[in-house]
Structures are given as C-alpha cells and as structure tokens.
C-alpha cells in the first residue's frame, strides 16, 4: 500500500489486524512497567475467590497497548505513518474481561473525518473493536488522529 494522506482516507474503509495471545508474562511485565499490581491481575487465589471471573484478568490498558501493536503492523497504519502528526484522543470502553490465553485481534473502520481550519491537515476518527477468539467484543475504542494533507 502506498503512503496515504488525509485526503486519501475514505469513511467506511474497514480492515482487521492479525491476532496475538495474551500471556502471563505480558501481565507480569505490564505490572512491572505500570506499577499496577492489583490483586485482580496478579493474585490467582484472590481472583478465584473474590471476583465474578474466578481467575485473573489482563489489565485493560495492557489490552489497549497490545491493540496498538497489532494496529501499527497493519498495512493501513503503515500507509499513514508518514502523514500522521499524532493521536488527538482515544476513548475506550471495556466490555468483557481478557484472560491469560485469550487471543485478540482488532476490527477497525474509518467512521469520520474533518479538515482543520488551517487547511493543511485533518482529523480521522476510527472505530476499533477488540475481539477475542470467540469473536466477542472485549474493548471498543474511538481513535482520533491528525494527518497531513499532501
């Protein structure tokens, strides 16, 4: 795919990423980096006895971070890399827990675009649904990024 700029982006464009499984090492490493050692993520006995899930869950922000990694390897995201000035906003909703061993992927769609007043850039809005191996939506994201025009 060639380099894409704001004016090349079409509402309704859809794609899916590859998939990746969540490991215990992911959770432990994320806890170390973030400092989030909540028992819900780290203590199997606690999670079994005191949560409705009966087992540890992945940090929500870990899932969002892995989602970013899946996205940047997609053809679309590589195509807008040159024109992307930055992410303006991310909104997320956690719909279902993600467990060790779950395999996630992202289904994405361009759902909006608006030109800047300056005229040399614009913002795209992308809906991202994070799906588990059962095709259940576990996280919904709205992602807004600013892209250059040609």
N, C-alpha and C positions, 0 to 999 in steps of 0.2 A: 504494500500500500504506500502511495506517495505521501509526502508531507501535506497535512491538512491545516487550513487556517479557518478563522471564524466563518467566513462566507461559504466555505465548503461543507459546513455542518448542516445536516438536514434533520428537522424534527421527525421523529418516528423511526430513525435508524436504530436497529437492535443488534446485539451480539451477546455471546456468552463466553466466559473465560474457561480455562482449564480448571481442574479440581486439585484440592490438596486436603490431606487428612490432618486432623488436629492430634498432636501427641502430648504425652505427659511432659516431655522435655519442653515443648512450646509453653505450657502453663508455668512450669518452674522458671524457665528463663524470663518470661514476661514478668512474673512476680519479682524477680531479682532486679530487672531494669526499672520497673514502675514503682516498686516498693509496696505493691498491693498483695499482701499475704493473707487476705481474708480467708477464714476457715472454709467458706463455701468453695473456694478454688483449691485450697491446699490440704485440707484435712478430710481424708476419706471417711473416717469414723464419724466425725461431726456431720458431714453431708448425708451420710446414710441415716443417721438418727434424727436429724433436726431440719431436714429440708423436704419439700414435696418431691424432689427429683430422686432422692435415695442414693445419689452419687455426686461427685464433684462436677462443677461446670467450668467451662472456659470463661475467662474474663471477657466481658463484652467488648472492651477496647482492643483486646488481643484479636478477636474475630474481625473487628473493623480493620485493624492493621494488616492482618493476613489478606483481607479483601483487597486492600491497596496493592499488596504484592501481586496478587492474581491479576488485578486490572492492568498494572503497568507492563505486564508481559503480553497483553493483548495487542493485536495489530492496530486497533483503533487508537489506543493510548500511545503507542509508539509513533503513530502518524501525527498526533497533535503535540508531541513532545517539543518540537521546535517552536511552535506558536504559543504554547502555554506560558502565561505570565505568573499564574498562581491560582491556588484554590481560595475562593472568597468565603465559602460557607459549606459546612456539612451538617446535615440534620440526620439523626438516626433514631430508629425505634427498634427495640429488642423484642421480638415476637415469641421466640422459643429458645430454650437453652441449647447450648452446643456442648457436647460431651467429648471426652477423650475417645478417639477412634472415629468420630464423625468425619465425613468428607464433605467439604463445602466447595461451592463454585458460585459465580456471580452471573446473573442475567441483568443486562443493562439496556437502557433505552434513553435516547435524547428526547426530552419532553418539553424543552423550552429554549429560547434563545432571544437575546436582546442586545441591541447595539448600544455602545456608550455614546454619551453626548459629544465627546471629542471626535468620534468617528473613526478612530484608528484601531479600535478593538471592540470586543463584545463579550457577553457572558453566555455560557451554555449551561443548561440545567440537565442533569442526568439522573434518572431513577435507577437505583441499583437494588436488586433483590438478592440476598444471600440465601442460597438453597442448600439444604443438607442432602444426604444420599437418598432420602425418601421423597425428594422434591418438595419438602416443606420449607416455606419462607421462615428463616430464623432471624434475619435482620433486614430492615428496609432502610435505605439511605437516599437522601436527596443531596446531590453533589453539584455545587456551582463553581465553575472555573472561568477565569478570564483568559481569552485567547486574542492574539494579534490578528489583524486583517493583513492581507497581502500588501 
